[in-house]
Amino acid sequence: MFEGVIVVDGRAHMLGRLASIVAKELLCGQPVVVVRTEQIVVSGSLVRNKVKYTQFLKKRTNTNPKKGPIHYRSPARMFWRTVRGMLPHKTFRGQQAMSRLQCFEGVPDPYDKMKKMVVPEALKVMRLKPFRRFCVLGRLASEFGWKHADLIEKLEAKRRVKSAEFYAKKKTDAHQRALAENEADLSAVLPKLEQFGHYIAPPEPVAAWSPTTSNNCADLRGAVVPVVDTAAAAAVPRRRPSHSEGRSARLGVRATNYRPFRPPWPPVGGSRCSLFLTSG
């Protein structure tokens, strides 16, 4: 089953990589909402991208420019048009896919109160080398006539203040709730509840976090872990390896005895697939 709506935070994502992943999800039937499109990153310097977009502006219908192509100026429409170019938008299937996509500058209501996701495969820190040049889509749009950058920044500043207040209140409420649950005396009501078939287990103490007990598998990703008994494999008499078995057979171990270890992905709190992770 598909999730209801996935809200993707476009901040610090590469334009083309994010658009390609979103386009595939739309074709699969997944509704996607992309917010903060003005902070999407485009590889290449600002001067280079201005030259490329200027060349794009020259493409028009000579007899009647209203017939197209339409050159959008807002970052949301720029991203929307990028995704459209990756879909068969002239077919019914493509039109249905495009109807599942929504793009916004900033984070409007009600998406400011919903959990936002990121796409690790499209993040700038994952895909762009540190010394490479890049520009932000909002700055590029402002150079070509988008006039609402200051308004979006003002609204985003107000939203961040409200979000910080909400998060502080949420942490306080969770702490008070945990204290109340630990200090609650249920000895008077537990026998009565057990008569009706209910049982409330006592709260278990939470173990303190340590590097040895952490479930972080980032350091193990890509490691090679044996899945058979190495002693039993060593006891098997060696034979002359065939040419097709490759280097593993020449070392005396069959290639089927080993497989790359891949931890469960995504981690707890992630989406239905590895494409989307919760935004920290």
N, C-alpha and C positions, 0 to 999 in steps of 0.2 A: 504494500500500500504506500502511496505517496503521502508525504506530509502536507499539511494544509498550505502554508505559505512560508517560504524561506526568505528571510530578510538578510541581505548581504551588505556588509559595510564596505563600500568601495575605496575607503582610504588606503593609500599605499599599495594598491593593486596595479598590476600592469594592464594597460587597456586591452590589447589584443588577446592576451591569455585569459583574462577574466571573461571577455566577451565570448570566446570559444567554448569555455566550460558552461557558461550560462546558456548559450545556444543549444548545447547538447541536452541540458536538463529541460529546457523548454520543449524540445522535440519529444522527450520522454514523458511529458505530461506534468512536469513539476512547475507550479507557479513560483515565480521569483520576483522579489522586489529589491532593487539596488538603490541604496541611499548614499549620500555624500559623494555623488559622482564628480563634484568639482575638485575632489582631492585624489582622483585617479591619476596614475603616473603614466606618462608616455615616454618611451625611450628616445634618446636623442636630445640635443640642445634645443632651447627655445627658438633660436634663429633658424635652425634646420626645419623644425616643425612649422614655423611660420611660412617658410618658403614652400613647403609641401602643401600646406592648406591654401596658400595663395594660388598655386597651380590648380588646385581642385576647384577654387572659385571661378576659374576661367571656363570650366566645363558647363555649358548651358545650351539651350535650344536657341538657335539664331533667330528663327522666325518669331517665336514667342517664349521668352525665358520663364514665364509662369508654368509652362508645361514640364519643367524640370531640367536637370536635377535640382532638388531643393537643398540649399546649403544652410544647415542649422547652425545657430550660434551658441545655444545654451549647452552646458556640459552634459545634462541629462539626455538631450536629443542627440548629441554627438555619440554618446555611448549607445543609445537606442538604435541609431543608424548603423553603427559598427556591428551590433548583434544582428540586425536585419540583413546585412550583407553576408552573414554566415548561415542564413536560413533560406529555404525555398519559399520566399514570402509571396510569390505569385500563385502558389497552389493553395488549395484549401487547408492542407496539413500545415503549411507554413503560416497561413493567416491565423489558424488556431494557436500555433506556438507563439506568435507575436502577441496575441491577446492575453497570454499568461505573464507578460513582462511589464513591469512598471519601473520607472527610473525617476529619481528626485534629486534635486540639490538640497543639501542639508538633510535633516531627519525630521520630517513633518509628523504630525499626529495622524494615526495612532502608533506609528512605527517607532516613536521614541520610547514607548513603553513595552516593546517586544524585544526578545532576545535576538541579537544580531550575530551573523556568522561571517567567517572569513574563509578564503580559499587558499590554502597553503601553497598550492601549485602555481598560483598567480601573484604571490606577494613579491614586492620589489626586492626585499632582503634575500629572497630565495632564488630569484631569477636574474637579477641584475648585479653585475660586479660593482664593488664600491667605487671604483674610479671612473665608471661610465657616466656620461652626462644624461640628464633627464629633465623633463619639465612637467608641470602639473596642468591637468586639463582645464582647470578653472582659469589659470593665467592665460593659457592659449585662447580660451573663449573670450576673455576680456579684451585681448588684442584685436579680435575681429568683430566686436560690437556687442558682446554680452554686458549688460549694464547693472546687473543685480548682485555683483560680488560683495559689495559693502553691506547690502541688506541681509544676505545669507550669513555673513560673518557676525552681524549683530544678533540675528536670531539664534545662531549656534552658540554664541556666548551666553545668552539667557538660558538656552536648553542645558548647557553644561553645568550652570549653577544649580538649576532645579534637579538635575540628575545627581549631583554631588550631595545635595540635601536628602534626596530620596534614599541614596545608598547608605548614608550615615544613619538615617532612621531605621532602615532595614537591618543593619548590623546590630543596632541597639535592641530592637524588638526581638531578633533571634537570640541574642545573649540573655535577655530577660526571660524568654520562653524556656531556654535550656535550663536556667537556674530554677525556674518554677517547676519544671518536670523532675529535676533531680531532688528538690526539697519536698515534693508532694508526698503526703502520707496516705497510701492507699490500703492500709491494713484493714480499715473498717469496711471497705466496699469490695475488696477482692473476693471474699467468700460468697457474697451475693452474686457477683458476676460469674463465678465458676459454676453456680447452680444453673445459670442460663447458658452454659457452654462457652463462655468467654474466658480467655486467659491473657493476662497482661504480663509479659516477661519483664523482669527487673532490668533497668538500664545497665548495659555493660560499660566498663571504663574504656575510654578510647586510648589506644596506645600512642605514645609520643612519636612524632615523626623523626626519622633518622635516615641518613643516606643508605643504610643497609636494608631498612624495611620499606623504602620508597618503591612504589610501583612504576616509577618512571623508566620506560624501556628505550629511551632515546639513545643511550649508549650501546644497547644491544642490537639496534636495528642494523641489519646487513651482516651480522655475525654468522659464522658457520657452526652449527651444532650437530653432533652425530646423533642419529636416531636408532642405531643398532649397537649391540654390545661389541666394543672394540676387541675384547679378548677373544670372543667367538669368531670375529672376522679374521683375527690374526692366526687362529688355529686352522683355518681353511687352507688346504694346500694350494700353492700358487701355480698358475698356469701361464702359458705364453699369451699375453693380451693381444686381442685383435686390433687391427688398425682403427676400427670404428669406435673403440672404447676410449681412445684418447689418453690424455696425460694421467687421469685418475687411475686408469687400469695399469698403466706403466709403473705407477707408484705402489701397486699391489692392493689397492682398495677400489672396489667398484664404485662407480659414480652414483649408484642408487643408494649407497649407504649414507650419504650425506645430503642434506638439503638446507637451503638458507633459512635461518630463523626469522620469522616475521611476526612481531607482536600483534595482539588484537588492535585493529585500527578502524574507526577513530576511537580515542579514549572516551571515558565516561563523560556524557554531556555533549557528545558530538552529534553529527547528523546521521542520516541513514547510510551514508557512504563516506568515503574518504575525501570527497570533494569539498565538503563544508565542515568547518570546525567553529566552535563557539568563540566569539570575540572576547579576549581577555580584558 
